[in-house]
């Protein structure tokens, strides 16, 4: 069962990468790609090589990393807060990151320094995660309802703040923020990979090291404590890691919805609740899902690109509802 | 194996909920902590587990329990809370393997030793047949046994249980208590908080009776389950006899209490308000005695 799931996910991932590189506004025939890959250096024109190396390959790699980051962050938050509705989106983290990035753009700091945009996003996401953690806490810990309500309230607040920044910005910055808030992999550059890759891959490694702790935490903080776990420390480490991953993803691709909520759920319905497999499979599934969604966004109205968030919603929600119906009878 | 508490107390904010408790439990012994709601039973267990800190000393095999790192402690002492979330979808086998958490490295599958411990915990609790079932789909009794298996998989020498029989029917109550008696007979020190006095008297080697956070009596059931102590601590009338079946003391509670029962108690009412419900303690909805 698990083997089959990983096989399918692996095939989707490899297929997505190949198709994502080969297909686009300028179609490059598979035959010539293949002969280039097998050593015929003249099979592709310099222009085609430029498209592949500077545009499509970075875009696919960014898609893989952003998809994996959002899905894993969502899976961690759902386990951490014992709440099926938790995700970078519903807890306001993505909104905080957006506002932080919008501040950086309005202040004119986005150009020139590679780390300024992810830095702003990280500050915003950290503010959001601290705020949601503090707001949702009641006498006896955090209840599922207060957590989600606090998250939605924060997301609304951040969205208003981002709108205010757009309103106050000069026309050029306004355009930059607007395009960015739509979310998409269109502006992916090889340079973005220098912060995205270490943050996302490192984050996944950290989170996997805590997968047993996430399992035990499902028994409740008190019982987990009796089993040698320090719930406060585990929470802090995992929340900080998923905040960093969310910030990196949002800084690079803008806010992209549904991936962080739906992918871990879909994986859980198929593989069960154990976090080791859940997080690994979520990383693979999130990566594959976003690459395919981006491909669809590029191809459906070619040469016009759709916002990838539209596609993730249209592809993801029906699939999720199908899994929900099927899993409900389990 | 030996767990010793000296002068253990606890307060929540300004309110003292436990004070001056002395208790020594040796391996092979089953001790039941009894007392009214809010008497401090759960607090005492949590203090003994090291989860709560406060005044007093707790020694595990002569060493200060609070100085033992949590993971190391969890290999020697396990506690099962009264309530854990019931909506867990983990299959029983995976759930019981959680008990190996303090023994396992951060990454990697269960070792052979881990699997043996899980297997033995399943066997000891009679849950081997449930391994594939999700925890959320078990009955109350099956759930309790699966959780018991989980803490047993920690391979603890000391086992603390908060109300292990709560919400269970009488069959499962007896089953769980027999299991605890067996675990004690295997050499573990077992301490459990219980509401059912007769269940405690039938299975425990010793009973510890708490009232308002203080030890009123500690000793064999015959010394603790007495008419006078029940009257003093629970404010009830009871006839205590030896069970014809087991010989252990057995309290027959007189319902309804005789007229003038409250006034005839002779002791002043010590409780102004119950800590749990805000109701006068012992006033379990019984009609007020008429003068």
Interface residues (C-beta under 8 A of the other chain):
Chain A: X82 X208 X209 X210 X211 X212 X213 X215 X216 X218 X219 X220 X222 X223 X225 X226 X227 X228 X229 X230 X272 X273 X274
Chain B: X49 X51 X70 X71 X72 X73 X74 X75 X78 X79 X80 X81 X83 X84 X85 X88 X89 X90 X91 X94 X98 X99 X101 X102 X104 X106 X107 X150 X151 X154
